[in-house]
Amino acid sequence: MIHNLINVVKSDKQNNYNLHINKNSNMIYSGLKEAFSSNKSVKVQNVDTDEDLISVFKNGKLISKSSVEEIGQSILYTNSDQYKTQKNQLNSLIFPESILSLQNEVFELKGYPKAYNQKLILILISRYIEQLSYNNGGIHHATFQKISRLNDERGTKQVYNELADKMNELHLYGQLDKKPVELNNNINFHFGSSKLYKYSWIVIHLSKDSAAALVAIENENKYNEWKGIWTFDRDKVIKLNNAMEDSF
């Protein structure tokens, strides 16, 4: 049942992605190659070009570009602590189009110390979806596994306190291991202990002007190893939003 939520978002057909990186950007190349090493549909290549860019091709067609600097600052030259503690994230973070465009594909990603930057991709996507909610209002869902994260992560707490005043509906889910404190009264909490609460990492934004979702499921037998996927397809987001309401 828990993995069915990934299938709601998954692409209906097989796609192949090629990430082309300037051959002089060896550190970026190595970092992205490691980040996507477990996904056979994504091929990271060093190419001979004067552009200091990452170009993404889907089934042979160019779909997005990002600067090497954007990738470095958002994923490769940082760590998860930045996203947990940094203030004003809804206004200050960088979201490379080259990463956002890899939607509707399932990635197997590991957290530190098993991998240095793979899980940061999921964190980046979740912050991007939070920013969409902040800018557009509407409905927002987010699962936290353990609700105490909202007490322990200063940056995350600030994000959701600010979101609470922007949303028509804000729903947060998690195991009640510790009572949440100093949080906006507009937040609707949902507590439980099922596998969905224990192993899911879901962020959904749905409004009149935009839609986005991230679904990541942790391996029950391998801590901090995830299958993750994201989408900006409105129909898929609506289906996932309905599935959330039926599942939790």
NUMIKE-717606 format. One record per residue (C-alpha): residue number from 1; residue in three letters; x, y, z. Coordinates in pm, 1 decimal, decimal comma. Each point is the difference from the previous one (the first is absolute). Example, Ala and Ser with C-alpha at 12.3 -4.5 7.8 and 13.67 -1.06 7.14 Angstrom:
SITE	1	ALA	1230,0	-450,0	780,0 $
SITE	2	SER	137,0	344,0	-66,0 $
//
This chain:
SITE	1	MET	0,0	0,0	0,0 $
SITE	2	ILE	273,2	245,8	93,6 $
SITE	3	HIS	178,2	-40,7	-336,3 $
SITE	4	ASN	-324,0	59,4	-189,6 $
SITE	5	LEU	46,0	370,1	70,7 $
SITE	6	ILE	313,8	-3,8	-216,6 $
SITE	7	ASN	-191,5	-170,8	-279,5 $
SITE	8	VAL	-252,8	285,9	0,9 $
SITE	9	VAL	280,1	237,8	-103,3 $
SITE	10	LYS	211,9	-229,4	-216,9 $
SITE	11	SER	21,3	65,5	-372,8 $
SITE	12	ASP	-221,9	-215,7	-218,6 $
SITE	13	LYS	287,4	-72,2	-238,9 $
SITE	14	GLN	372,3	-67,5	10,8 $
SITE	15	ASN	214,2	312,4	-44,8 $
SITE	16	ASN	372,1	48,6	-38,8 $
SITE	17	TYR	186,2	305,5	126,6 $
SITE	18	ASN	346,6	121,0	-91,1 $
SITE	19	LEU	174,8	263,6	210,8 $
SITE	20	HIS	277,1	175,0	-197,4 $
SITE	21	ILE	266,0	178,5	204,9 $
SITE	22	ASN	299,0	205,8	-110,9 $
SITE	23	LYS	303,5	-230,3	1,0 $
SITE	24	ASN	189,3	252,5	214,0 $
SITE	25	SER	-254,1	-27,6	282,9 $
SITE	26	ASN	140,8	-322,7	139,2 $
SITE	27	MET	-128,2	42,4	355,5 $
SITE	28	ILE	-356,5	69,6	-114,4 $
SITE	29	TYR	18,0	-292,2	-241,9 $
SITE	30	SER	120,3	-239,1	272,1 $
SITE	31	GLY	-258,8	123,6	247,4 $
SITE	32	LEU	-296,5	-36,7	-235,3 $
SITE	33	LYS	121,7	-335,0	-129,8 $
SITE	34	GLU	8,7	-127,0	358,0 $
SITE	35	ALA	-337,7	155,3	81,5 $
SITE	36	PHE	-174,9	-180,2	-286,6 $
SITE	37	SER	213,0	-314,4	-1,0 $
SITE	38	SER	-289,5	-229,8	94,5 $
SITE	39	ASN	-235,1	121,8	-272,2 $
SITE	40	LYS	44,6	-159,4	-338,6 $
SITE	41	SER	-221,9	251,3	-180,1 $
SITE	42	VAL	239,9	289,9	75,6 $
SITE	43	LYS	340,1	17,2	-167,6 $
SITE	44	VAL	249,3	267,9	110,0 $
SITE	45	GLN	255,3	92,3	-269,5 $
SITE	46	ASN	300,3	228,6	-30,9 $
SITE	47	VAL	-18,5	187,4	-329,7 $
SITE	48	ASP	225,9	237,5	-190,3 $
SITE	49	THR	-172,1	338,3	25,6 $
SITE	50	ASP	88,2	355,3	94,1 $
SITE	51	GLU	-325,3	43,0	197,1 $
SITE	52	ASP	30,5	-19,9	377,3 $
SITE	53	LEU	-336,3	-177,8	15,9 $
SITE	54	ILE	-177,7	-325,4	72,8 $
SITE	55	SER	-232,4	-81,6	-290,1 $
SITE	56	VAL	-274,1	-259,8	42,4 $
SITE	57	PHE	-129,2	-200,7	-296,4 $
SITE	58	LYS	-314,5	-211,7	29,4 $
SITE	59	ASN	-26,3	-267,5	-269,5 $
SITE	60	GLY	247,0	203,1	-205,7 $
SITE	61	LYS	-177,6	337,7	37,6 $
SITE	62	LEU	147,6	287,6	199,5 $
SITE	63	ILE	-239,0	82,7	285,0 $
SITE	64	SER	200,4	212,4	247,6 $
SITE	65	LYS	329,5	166,5	87,0 $
SITE	66	SER	162,2	113,1	325,2 $
SITE	67	SER	330,0	158,1	83,3 $
SITE	68	VAL	270,1	-206,6	164,3 $
SITE	69	GLU	-2,1	252,0	285,0 $
SITE	70	GLU	-371,4	-59,5	69,9 $
SITE	71	ILE	54,0	-374,6	28,4 $
SITE	72	GLY	299,5	50,3	224,0 $
SITE	73	GLN	-171,2	237,0	241,3 $
SITE	74	SER	-324,6	-195,8	27,5 $
SITE	75	ILE	125,9	-359,6	15,6 $
SITE	76	LEU	369,2	-71,3	-32,7 $
SITE	77	TYR	169,3	265,2	216,2 $
SITE	78	THR	-239,9	-13,6	292,0 $
SITE	79	ASN	-149,8	-248,5	246,7 $
SITE	80	SER	-335,5	-79,5	156,4 $
SITE	81	ASP	74,4	216,0	305,6 $
SITE	82	GLN	-37,5	309,7	-217,7 $
SITE	83	TYR	-360,0	-93,1	-74,3 $
SITE	84	LYS	-72,5	-85,2	363,7 $
SITE	85	THR	138,5	316,9	156,9 $
SITE	86	GLN	22,6	278,1	-260,7 $
SITE	87	LYS	-249,5	283,2	43,6 $
SITE	88	ASN	-206,8	165,7	-273,8 $
SITE	89	GLN	12,7	-305,9	-224,9 $
SITE	90	LEU	-325,1	87,0	-172,3 $
SITE	91	ASN	172,6	300,9	-155,2 $
SITE	92	SER	367,4	-88,8	-23,7 $
SITE	93	LEU	46,4	-349,4	-144,5 $
SITE	94	ILE	105,0	-85,1	-356,8 $
SITE	95	PHE	-198,5	-258,0	-197,9 $
SITE	96	PRO	181,7	-118,3	-316,4 $
SITE	97	GLU	-235,9	-62,8	-288,9 $
SITE	98	SER	213,6	-296,3	-106,8 $
SITE	99	ILE	-92,2	-187,2	319,9 $
SITE	100	LEU	-364,5	108,0	6,4 $
SITE	101	SER	-48,2	-124,1	-356,4 $
SITE	102	LEU	79,6	-362,4	94,5 $
SITE	103	GLN	-361,7	-57,4	97,0 $
SITE	104	ASN	-217,9	-312,7	5,4 $
SITE	105	GLU	303,8	-228,5	27,9 $
SITE	106	VAL	77,1	-224,0	299,3 $
SITE	107	PHE	344,2	54,7	149,1 $
SITE	108	GLU	177,4	-210,6	261,2 $
SITE	109	LEU	181,8	244,3	226,2 $
SITE	110	LYS	197,5	-42,3	321,5 $
SITE	111	GLY	60,0	236,4	288,0 $
SITE	112	TYR	324,7	81,1	180,0 $
SITE	113	PRO	230,9	-179,0	82,2 $
SITE	114	LYS	-94,9	-258,0	-264,1 $
SITE	115	ALA	14,9	274,8	-263,8 $
SITE	116	TYR	99,0	364,9	19,1 $
SITE	117	ASN	-250,3	177,6	-220,7 $
SITE	118	GLN	-269,2	-237,6	-128,3 $
SITE	119	LYS	-261,6	75,5	268,3 $
SITE	120	LEU	61,3	372,7	-43,1 $
SITE	121	ILE	-186,3	-26,9	-329,1 $
SITE	122	LEU	-314,1	-102,9	188,1 $
SITE	123	ILE	50,2	274,8	257,9 $
SITE	124	LEU	40,4	255,3	-278,3 $
SITE	125	ILE	-321,3	-111,2	-170,6 $
SITE	126	SER	-193,9	13,6	327,0 $
SITE	127	ARG	118,1	356,8	64,1 $
SITE	128	TYR	-97,0	97,6	-353,5 $
SITE	129	ILE	-353,0	-134,1	54,0 $
SITE	130	GLU	-19,4	190,0	329,4 $
SITE	131	GLN	96,1	318,5	-182,8 $
SITE	132	LEU	-278,6	-60,0	-254,4 $
SITE	133	SER	-246,8	-25,3	287,3 $
SITE	134	TYR	136,9	314,1	159,6 $
SITE	135	ASN	-40,6	195,3	-324,5 $
SITE	136	ASN	-332,5	-145,1	-116,0 $
SITE	137	GLY	-194,6	-112,8	307,1 $
SITE	138	GLY	-245,5	-287,3	-41,8 $
SITE	139	ILE	41,6	-342,6	163,2 $
SITE	140	HIS	325,0	-137,5	140,5 $
SITE	141	HIS	73,2	-344,3	147,4 $
SITE	142	ALA	330,6	-111,7	153,3 $
SITE	143	THR	102,3	-315,8	185,0 $
SITE	144	PHE	284,6	7,6	252,0 $
SITE	145	GLN	28,0	-359,8	127,6 $
SITE	146	LYS	74,8	132,3	349,8 $
SITE	147	ILE	-179,8	321,7	84,6 $
SITE	148	SER	285,7	102,4	233,2 $
SITE	149	ARG	191,9	113,4	-307,9 $
SITE	150	LEU	-208,1	315,7	10,0 $
SITE	151	ASN	141,2	72,5	345,8 $
SITE	152	ASP	358,3	-95,2	-85,4 $
SITE	153	GLU	48,2	160,0	-343,3 $
SITE	154	ARG	-11,9	378,9	32,0 $
SITE	155	GLY	-12,7	65,4	-372,2 $
SITE	156	THR	-281,5	-248,7	-55,2 $
SITE	157	LYS	-203,8	142,1	288,0 $
SITE	158	GLN	31,3	351,3	-142,6 $
SITE	159	VAL	-110,3	-120,5	-343,6 $
SITE	160	TYR	-318,3	-157,8	132,6 $
SITE	161	ASN	-86,4	281,1	236,3 $
SITE	162	GLU	16,6	236,7	-297,3 $
SITE	163	LEU	-193,2	-236,4	-226,0 $
SITE	164	ALA	-280,5	-28,9	254,9 $
SITE	165	ASP	-104,8	361,8	-58,8 $
SITE	166	LYS	1,9	-41,4	-379,0 $
SITE	167	MET	-193,3	-321,9	-54,6 $
SITE	168	ASN	-368,6	-79,0	-22,7 $
SITE	169	GLU	88,5	-338,6	147,6 $
SITE	170	LEU	328,6	-114,8	154,0 $
SITE	171	HIS	19,7	-364,3	110,8 $
SITE	172	LEU	303,2	-152,5	174,5 $
SITE	173	TYR	35,6	-370,2	77,1 $
SITE	174	GLY	229,1	-197,6	227,8 $
SITE	175	GLN	50,6	-230,5	293,8 $
SITE	176	LEU	-63,5	189,9	321,8 $
SITE	177	ASP	334,7	-71,1	165,4 $
SITE	178	LYS	8,5	348,4	153,9 $
SITE	179	LYS	-266,0	268,9	23,3 $
SITE	180	PRO	58,9	279,6	-256,6 $
SITE	181	VAL	66,6	336,6	162,8 $
SITE	182	GLU	0,2	364,0	-115,2 $
SITE	183	LEU	-187,4	-80,8	-319,3 $
SITE	184	ASN	-271,2	197,4	-176,3 $
SITE	185	ASN	-355,1	-83,3	106,7 $
SITE	186	ASN	-109,0	-16,5	-364,5 $
SITE	187	ILE	186,8	-329,8	-47,7 $
SITE	188	ASN	-215,2	-315,0	-13,7 $
SITE	189	PHE	190,8	-289,1	158,1 $
SITE	190	HIS	-60,0	-367,7	-76,6 $
SITE	191	PHE	166,2	-257,7	225,1 $
SITE	192	GLY	34,5	-374,2	-58,7 $
SITE	193	SER	229,5	-302,5	18,0 $
SITE	194	SER	-69,1	-191,6	-322,7 $
SITE	195	LYS	268,0	-65,8	-263,4 $
SITE	196	LEU	-118,2	307,3	-188,3 $
SITE	197	TYR	87,1	215,7	300,8 $
SITE	198	LYS	328,4	-183,1	67,2 $
SITE	199	TYR	150,4	-23,8	-347,6 $
SITE	200	SER	-152,9	264,1	-228,6 $
SITE	201	TRP	133,0	341,6	-92,3 $
SITE	202	ILE	-272,1	177,2	-194,9 $
SITE	203	VAL	-35,9	367,3	-87,6 $
SITE	204	ILE	-297,1	121,5	-204,8 $
SITE	205	HIS	-94,3	344,4	-127,5 $
SITE	206	LEU	-328,8	58,5	-177,4 $
SITE	207	SER	-141,9	340,7	-87,5 $
SITE	208	LYS	-183,7	172,5	-283,1 $
SITE	209	ASP	320,2	101,8	-179,0 $
SITE	210	SER	245,2	-280,4	78,3 $
SITE	211	ALA	38,7	-360,4	112,0 $
SITE	212	ALA	296,3	-207,0	117,8 $
SITE	213	ALA	73,2	-309,8	203,3 $
SITE	214	LEU	287,3	-204,0	138,3 $
SITE	215	VAL	-39,1	-360,3	113,4 $
SITE	216	ALA	288,0	-183,6	165,6 $
SITE	217	ILE	-24,0	-334,5	179,5 $
SITE	218	GLU	275,2	-115,8	232,5 $
SITE	219	ASN	114,6	-362,1	-19,6 $
SITE	220	GLU	-139,2	-169,0	311,1 $
SITE	221	ASN	312,7	-215,5	34,5 $
SITE	222	LYS	265,6	252,8	-103,5 $
SITE	223	TYR	2,7	324,5	193,4 $
SITE	224	ASN	25,2	319,3	-206,5 $
SITE	225	GLU	-35,4	-170,0	-337,3 $
SITE	226	TRP	-287,1	137,3	-207,1 $
SITE	227	LYS	-201,4	-40,4	-315,5 $
SITE	228	GLY	-99,9	350,2	-100,1 $
SITE	229	ILE	-195,8	170,3	-276,3 $
SITE	230	TRP	-141,4	347,4	-68,0 $
SITE	231	THR	-248,0	150,8	-241,5 $
SITE	232	PHE	-151,7	328,6	-115,4 $
SITE	233	ASP	-278,1	-174,3	-193,0 $
SITE	234	ARG	-328,3	138,8	137,7 $
SITE	235	ASP	-200,2	-316,0	-69,1 $
SITE	236	LYS	253,8	-215,9	183,6 $
SITE	237	VAL	14,3	244,8	291,4 $
SITE	238	ILE	-379,7	-2,4	31,5 $
SITE	239	LYS	-2,0	-381,4	1,7 $
SITE	240	LEU	272,5	-3,7	264,8 $
SITE	241	ASN	-184,5	259,2	208,5 $
SITE	242	ASN	-310,6	-221,0	-8,9 $
SITE	243	ALA	207,6	-307,4	84,9 $
SITE	244	MET	147,0	182,4	300,0 $
SITE	245	GLU	-345,5	74,1	134,9 $
SITE	246	ASP	-99,7	-365,6	-40,6 $
SITE	247	SER	322,3	-151,2	137,9 $
SITE	248	PHE	84,9	198,0	314,4 $
//
